[in-house]
Amino acid sequence: MTDSSGSQQLSIPLIKKKRPAPLAWIGQGFFIILALIVLYVLVTSAWKDPSFFGNILVTGLQLGFVYAMIALGYTMVYGIVKLINFAHGDVFMVGAFVSYFSVTRFRLHVWPSTVFPGISEGLSVVIGSITVILISMIFCTLLAVTIERVAYKPLRDAPRIAALITAIGVSFFLEYFGALNFVFSPRFIPYERPFNVVAWYIKDGVHLIQEGQSPPEGAITFSSILVIIILASLLVQLFLQFLVRRTKIGIAMRASSFDKPTARLMGIDVDSVISFTFAIGAAFAGLGGVLYAIAYSSIWSQLGILPGLKAFIAAVLGGIGSIPGALVGALIMGQAEALTMGYISTPMRDAVAFTILIVVLLIRPTGIFGEPEQEKA
């Protein structure tokens, strides 16, 4: 561009934010009032029966940290490929079944005692349980890489809707193929835990609940599986943060997410990065599937549908593409579901989950940690 004096000036495109829709404040105000009403009901309920409220919070924590392990796969894949991988919840289901067969048919949870008869029982249980978890994670990793290479990679340059429809198709295939009698089963299957779950109650201190004993009235109870789920989920979050921020593959993942053509020009194998992203997300989903099955002691071929969808909502709530957002969104989802079961009704928990999705899309589509989109003038 040349001004009146003939000097050259740079033409810099202006960046402006999207204007909110007219009268959008009406909907936002309604939801703010609704949130205040819900908060008032929760506070009064907690004041009337604090032990019941505390037990609900414990249940919500358990659900939330499991959802966090699933939500990481959604947010990582979307961050790089911009694909909602609806088959991810079914990979979670496969992980639960792999651990089930590892325990019931192959007795891998007690292999240390078989190979080393003199080993202590506690150490044998720890090593055997870790073995079962690792086998499930490895199987889910191989499954996800296979799905990515066979179903998604050929559609890399196709319109996004093609990959989305393919993801839905893969999801249905895993669900109904797994329902065959010679694969998994169409029925609910009781899950045999690889270790005994220990429970404690909180009242005038923390006390162990002995076998056959009931906790006293007004106590808050929690189990060893809750502690394991929280520790595993936090370790996964820390590991992923380190992987993305401090390693070469993490730098390659961020570069591929930002600009794939430029990343290729810089020597990054984007296809391998995408496959690695699917693999690491599936490994976390497999871990979540095992811990979910241990916590709730029942599995079936449709197990991954609702947890997968709720983990997706958690990723959207936290800001899809954000790793900390996946954790925060999952914890909010877990508490919302537990509070709904405790104070409204169990069937309503699914309706509340999808209501949260609608509210987020109406008020803040980018989620809690998402950055608002900008457009050039």
CORMO-V55749 format. One record per residue. N is the residue number from 1. RES is the residue in one letter. PHI is phi in radians with two decimals (* if undefined). PSI is psi in whole degrees, 0 to 359 (none if undefined). D_CENTER is the distance of its C-alpha to the mean C-alpha in whole Angstrom. Layout:
N:RES:PHI:PSI:D_CENTER, N:RES:PHI:PSI:D_CENTER
This chain:
1:M:*:139:51, 2:T:-2.07:131:54, 3:D:-1.52:186:56, 4:S:-1.12:335:59, 5:S:-1.52:359:60, 6:G:1.54:359:59, 7:S:-1.35:154:56, 8:Q:-1.51:138:53, 9:Q:-2.23:145:50, 10:L:-1.35:135:46, 11:S:-1.62:105:45, 12:I:-1.78:120:41, 13:P:-1.14:134:39, 14:L:-1.32:144:38, 15:I:-1.86:125:34, 16:K:-2.31:147:34, 17:K:-1.43:152:31, 18:K:-1.15:137:30, 19:R:-1.34:140:32, 20:P:-1.13:151:31, 21:A:-1.11:147:32, 22:P:-1.01:140:35, 23:L:1.10:17:34, 24:A:-1.12:334:31, 25:W:-1.12:337:31, 26:I:-1.15:312:32, 27:G:-1.13:319:29, 28:Q:-1.12:318:27, 29:G:-1.09:320:30, 30:F:-1.05:315:29, 31:F:-1.24:330:26, 32:I:-1.16:316:27, 33:I:-1.09:317:29, 34:L:-1.07:319:27, 35:A:-1.12:321:24, 36:L:-1.14:322:28, 37:I:-1.11:315:29, 38:V:-1.07:317:25, 39:L:-1.08:318:25, 40:Y:-1.09:316:29, 41:V:-1.09:318:28, 42:L:-1.15:317:26, 43:V:-1.12:315:28, 44:T:-1.16:322:31, 45:S:-1.16:319:29, 46:A:-1.13:325:28, 47:W:-1.21:323:32, 48:K:-1.28:318:33, 49:D:-2.45:80:31, 50:P:-1.13:328:29, 51:S:-1.20:318:28, 52:F:-1.10:317:26, 53:F:-1.10:320:24, 54:G:-1.12:320:23, 55:N:-1.14:325:22, 56:I:-1.15:319:20, 57:L:-1.09:322:19, 58:V:-1.10:316:18, 59:T:-1.06:318:16, 60:G:-1.12:323:14, 61:L:-1.09:316:13, 62:Q:-1.08:313:12, 63:L:-1.12:316:10, 64:G:-1.09:317:8, 65:F:-1.25:331:8, 66:V:-1.20:314:6, 67:Y:-1.04:327:4, 68:A:-1.09:321:4, 69:M:-1.18:329:4, 70:I:-1.38:319:2, 71:A:-1.09:332:2, 72:L:-1.04:320:5, 73:G:-1.11:318:7, 74:Y:-1.07:312:7, 75:T:-1.24:327:9, 76:M:-1.22:313:11, 77:V:-1.13:317:12, 78:Y:-1.15:323:13, 79:G:-1.07:331:14, 80:I:-1.81:315:17, 81:V:-1.73:346:18, 82:K:1.02:42:17, 83:L:-2.17:131:16, 84:I:-1.50:104:13, 85:N:-1.47:87:12, 86:F:-1.19:347:12, 87:A:-1.38:354:13, 88:H:-1.11:321:9, 89:G:-1.10:329:9, 90:D:-1.36:333:12, 91:V:-1.11:321:12, 92:F:-1.00:316:9, 93:M:-1.11:318:13, 94:V:-1.08:320:15, 95:G:-1.03:320:14, 96:A:-1.12:319:15, 97:F:-1.25:323:18, 98:V:-1.07:318:19, 99:S:-1.16:324:19, 100:Y:-1.07:312:21, 101:F:-1.22:328:23, 102:S:-1.11:326:23, 103:V:-1.47:311:24, 104:T:-1.39:321:26, 105:R:-1.65:319:28, 106:F:-1.79:352:28, 107:R:0.91:41:28, 108:L:-1.25:342:27, 109:H:-1.29:348:25, 110:V:-2.09:15:29, 111:W:-1.08:327:30, 112:P:-1.07:322:31, 113:S:-1.19:328:34, 114:T:-1.27:318:35, 115:V:-1.38:321:36, 116:F:-2.13:87:37, 117:P:-1.02:335:39, 118:G:-1.50:0:39, 119:I:-1.25:147:36, 120:S:-1.17:152:35, 121:E:-1.13:319:33, 122:G:-1.09:315:30, 123:L:-1.13:322:30, 124:S:-1.09:318:30, 125:V:-1.13:318:27, 126:V:-1.11:311:25, 127:I:-1.13:317:25, 128:G:-1.12:319:25, 129:S:-1.17:318:22, 130:I:-1.10:322:20, 131:T:-1.06:314:22, 132:V:-1.06:316:20, 133:I:-1.11:316:17, 134:L:-1.13:320:18, 135:I:-1.10:318:20, 136:S:-1.11:318:16, 137:M:-1.13:318:15, 138:I:-1.14:317:18, 139:F:-1.09:316:18, 140:C:-1.13:324:15, 141:T:-1.09:312:15, 142:L:-1.11:321:19, 143:L:-1.10:315:18, 144:A:-1.15:319:15, 145:V:-1.12:320:18, 146:T:-1.10:315:21, 147:I:-1.05:317:19, 148:E:-1.12:318:19, 149:R:-1.24:322:22, 150:V:-1.48:316:24, 151:A:-1.74:325:22, 152:Y:-1.77:322:21, 153:K:-1.06:318:23, 154:P:-1.09:342:26, 155:L:-1.82:18:25, 156:R:-1.00:320:24, 157:D:-1.75:6:27, 158:A:-1.43:166:27, 159:P:-1.01:149:26, 160:R:-1.03:328:22, 161:I:-1.10:329:23, 162:A:-1.14:315:24, 163:A:-1.17:323:21, 164:L:-1.12:315:19, 165:I:-1.11:322:21, 166:T:-1.10:319:21, 167:A:-1.08:319:17, 168:I:-1.12:318:18, 169:G:-1.09:318:21, 170:V:-1.10:321:19, 171:S:-1.05:311:16, 172:F:-1.10:321:19, 173:F:-1.07:313:21, 174:L:-1.12:321:18, 175:E:-1.16:312:18, 176:Y:-1.50:335:22, 177:F:-1.21:321:23, 178:G:-1.18:337:21, 179:A:-1.34:350:23, 180:L:-1.17:147:26, 181:N:-1.11:328:28, 182:F:-1.52:0:29, 183:V:-1.84:276:25, 184:F:-1.92:264:23, 185:S:3.13:148:24, 186:P:-1.43:356:24, 187:R:-1.77:162:25, 188:F:-1.22:136:23, 189:I:-2.10:126:23, 190:P:-1.12:135:23, 191:Y:-1.71:126:21, 192:E:-1.51:116:24, 193:R:-1.25:141:22, 194:P:-1.30:348:23, 195:F:-2.60:161:24, 196:N:-1.38:135:25, 197:V:-1.56:129:23, 198:V:-1.79:142:25, 199:A:-2.14:151:25, 200:W:-2.26:163:27, 201:Y:-2.27:151:28, 202:I:-1.92:112:29, 203:K:-2.94:114:32, 204:D:0.99:43:35, 205:G:1.96:181:33, 206:V:-1.83:126:30, 207:H:-2.27:143:31, 208:L:-1.34:137:30, 209:I:-1.57:115:31, 210:Q:-1.27:156:33, 211:E:-1.05:129:33, 212:G:1.47:356:34, 213:Q:-1.68:144:34, 214:S:-1.80:144:33, 215:P:-1.17:151:31, 216:P:-1.17:159:34, 217:E:-1.12:138:34, 218:G:1.50:9:32, 219:A:-1.64:154:30, 220:I:-1.80:124:26, 221:T:-1.89:149:25, 222:F:-2.65:161:22, 223:S:-2.13:171:21, 224:S:-1.14:331:21, 225:I:-1.17:328:17, 226:L:-1.10:315:16, 227:V:-1.09:317:17, 228:I:-1.12:317:16, 229:I:-1.09:316:12, 230:I:-1.12:313:13, 231:L:-1.11:316:15, 232:A:-1.10:317:13, 233:S:-1.15:318:10, 234:L:-1.16:320:12, 235:L:-1.11:321:14, 236:V:-1.09:317:11, 237:Q:-1.08:313:11, 238:L:-1.11:318:15, 239:F:-1.08:317:15, 240:L:-1.19:322:13, 241:Q:-1.08:316:15, 242:F:-1.11:316:18, 243:L:-1.05:315:18, 244:V:-1.30:325:17, 245:R:-1.63:332:20, 246:R:-2.08:358:23, 247:T:-2.08:162:23, 248:K:-1.14:319:25, 249:I:-1.15:327:22, 250:G:-1.16:319:20, 251:I:-1.09:320:23, 252:A:-1.13:323:23, 253:M:-1.12:316:19, 254:R:-1.17:321:20, 255:A:-1.15:318:23, 256:S:-1.15:325:22, 257:S:-1.15:321:20, 258:F:-1.29:313:23, 259:D:-2.80:100:26, 260:K:-1.13:313:25, 261:P:-1.02:317:29, 262:T:-1.17:323:30, 263:A:-1.06:320:28, 264:R:-1.12:320:30, 265:L:-1.12:332:33, 266:M:-1.48:5:32, 267:G:1.61:12:32, 268:I:-1.52:130:28, 269:D:-1.42:92:27, 270:V:-1.10:322:24, 271:D:-1.09:320:24, 272:S:-1.18:323:23, 273:V:-1.11:318:21, 274:I:-1.13:316:19, 275:S:-1.07:319:19, 276:F:-1.11:322:18, 277:T:-1.12:315:14, 278:F:-1.06:319:14, 279:A:-1.14:312:15, 280:I:-1.20:323:13, 281:G:-1.14:321:9, 282:A:-1.19:325:10, 283:A:-1.08:318:12, 284:F:-1.17:323:8, 285:A:-1.13:320:7, 286:G:-1.09:318:11, 287:L:-1.06:315:11, 288:G:-1.08:322:8, 289:G:-1.09:319:10, 290:V:-1.14:312:13, 291:L:-1.17:324:12, 292:Y:-1.11:316:12, 293:A:-1.14:320:15, 294:I:-1.13:322:17, 295:A:-1.24:321:16, 296:Y:-1.96:356:17, 297:S:1.01:28:19, 298:S:-2.73:134:19, 299:I:-2.37:156:18, 300:W:-2.78:174:19, 301:S:-1.22:343:18, 302:Q:-1.73:15:17, 303:L:-1.03:325:14, 304:G:-1.45:353:11, 305:I:-1.14:296:12, 306:L:-1.23:315:11, 307:P:-1.02:323:8, 308:G:-1.14:316:7, 309:L:-1.16:320:9, 310:K:-1.21:326:8, 311:A:-1.18:325:4, 312:F:-1.13:317:7, 313:I:-1.07:320:9, 314:A:-1.07:319:7, 315:A:-1.13:320:7, 316:V:-1.17:318:11, 317:L:-1.09:316:12, 318:G:-1.33:341:11, 319:G:1.93:93:13, 320:I:-1.10:131:11, 321:G:1.84:349:12, 322:S:-1.85:124:12, 323:I:-1.20:311:10, 324:P:-1.07:326:12, 325:G:-1.09:324:11, 326:A:-1.09:319:7, 327:L:-1.18:312:8, 328:V:-1.11:315:11, 329:G:-1.07:321:9, 330:A:-1.16:320:7, 331:L:-1.13:321:10, 332:I:-1.11:317:12, 333:M:-1.09:317:10, 334:G:-1.08:317:11, 335:Q:-1.18:320:14, 336:A:-1.07:318:15, 337:E:-1.19:316:15, 338:A:-1.15:318:16, 339:L:-1.14:324:19, 340:T:-1.13:316:20, 341:M:-1.10:323:20, 342:G:-1.37:324:22, 343:Y:-1.99:348:25, 344:I:-2.06:276:25, 345:S:-2.92:156:24, 346:T:-1.11:315:21, 347:P:-1.06:335:21, 348:M:-1.31:349:21, 349:R:-1.10:325:17, 350:D:-1.25:322:16, 351:A:-1.12:320:19, 352:V:-1.13:321:18, 353:A:-1.04:314:14, 354:F:-1.34:335:16, 355:T:-1.13:321:18, 356:I:-1.05:319:16, 357:L:-1.05:316:15, 358:I:-1.10:316:19, 359:V:-1.08:316:20, 360:V:-1.09:316:18, 361:L:-1.15:330:19, 362:L:-1.38:320:22, 363:I:-1.63:310:22, 364:R:-2.48:86:20, 365:P:-1.06:334:19, 366:T:-1.42:354:18, 367:G:1.48:179:15, 368:I:-1.13:313:16, 369:F:-1.74:1:16, 370:G:-1.33:147:17, 371:E:-1.60:136:21, 372:P:-1.08:139:23, 373:E:-1.24:147:24, 374:Q:-2.17:156:28, 375:E:-2.33:149:30, 376:K:-1.40:146:34, 377:A:-1.28:none:37
